[in-house]
């Protein structure tokens, strides 16, 4: 009978160990997929990075275009057509024989 008692005690502790191990496995598996740093969070961050890279490319292209316009208005490399265009738009200049159309927004 003592032998059965030891086996029962061993099986109970064995079952508890297995149950605890299985519970830990489930816990860590869940957090591996759904956790703050899990698979789905990683995929979300990858998508945010892709969107940010597209925005960066757009902003870089816009900045380059603006830098080119500014460079053409500098005294060292003055573009007379650009100067004429900006004077007409900003200051409202026009030649005497030109018609001016004003857009109302």
N, C-alpha and C positions, 0 to 999 in steps of 0.2 A: 503494500500500500504506500509505503514511503516513496517508492519509485514513481507511482502514478501522481502523487502530489508534486513531485519535482517536475514531472513532465507537464502537468497542468500549469504550474507556475512558469515554466519555460515557454510554454505555448502562449500564455497570456502576455508575457513580456515580449515575446516574438511578434505577436499580433499588434501590440501597441507600438513596437518599433517600426513594423511595416506600415501601420496606419499613419504614424508620424512622418515617415519618409514619403509616403504617397501624398500626404497633405502638403508637405514642403515642396514636393515636385509640382503639384497643381498650383500652389501659390506663386512660385518663381516662373512657371510657364505662363501663367496669366499676365504677370507683370512684364515678361519678356515681349509679349505681343501688344498688350494694351497699356502698359505703364507709361509714365512720364517720359522715359527714355526708350520706350519699346519700338517695335517695328512700325506701327501706325504713326507714331510721333515722328519717327525718322523720315517716313514717306512724306508727311506734311511739311517737314522742314525742307526736304528736297524740292517740293513744289514751290515753296516760298522763295527759295534761292533762285529757281528758274525764272520766276516772275521778277525778282529783283534784278537779275542779270539783263533781262529784256529792258526794264526801265533804265538801267545804267547805260545800255547801248543807245537808247533814245536820247537820254540826257547828254551823252557824249557827242552825239551827232548834232544836237541843237546847240551845244556850246561851241563846237567847231564852226558851225555856220555863223554864229554871232561873233566869234573871234575874227573870222574872215571879213565880216562887214565892218567891224571896228578897225581892222588893219587897213582897209581901203579908205578909211576916213582920216587916217593919221597923216601929218604933214610930209613924212618921208615918202609915202606911197599913196598920194591923194588920187582918188578916182573921181574925175570931174563929173561924170554922169551920176555917180552915187551922191556927190555933194549937191548937185542940182536937184535930184529926187528928194533928198532929205530936207533941203531948204523949202521946196514946194509943199511938202507934207507938213512939216513942223511950223514953219513961219507963214504958210499960206500964200507964198509968192506965186505969181503967174505972169506970163508974158501978155502984153496988151492985146494980141490977136487970138488968145486962147479962150476957150469957154471952160468954165469951172462948174462941175457937177458936185453937189454936196449930198452925201448919203445921210439919211436920218435913220437912226436905229430905234 
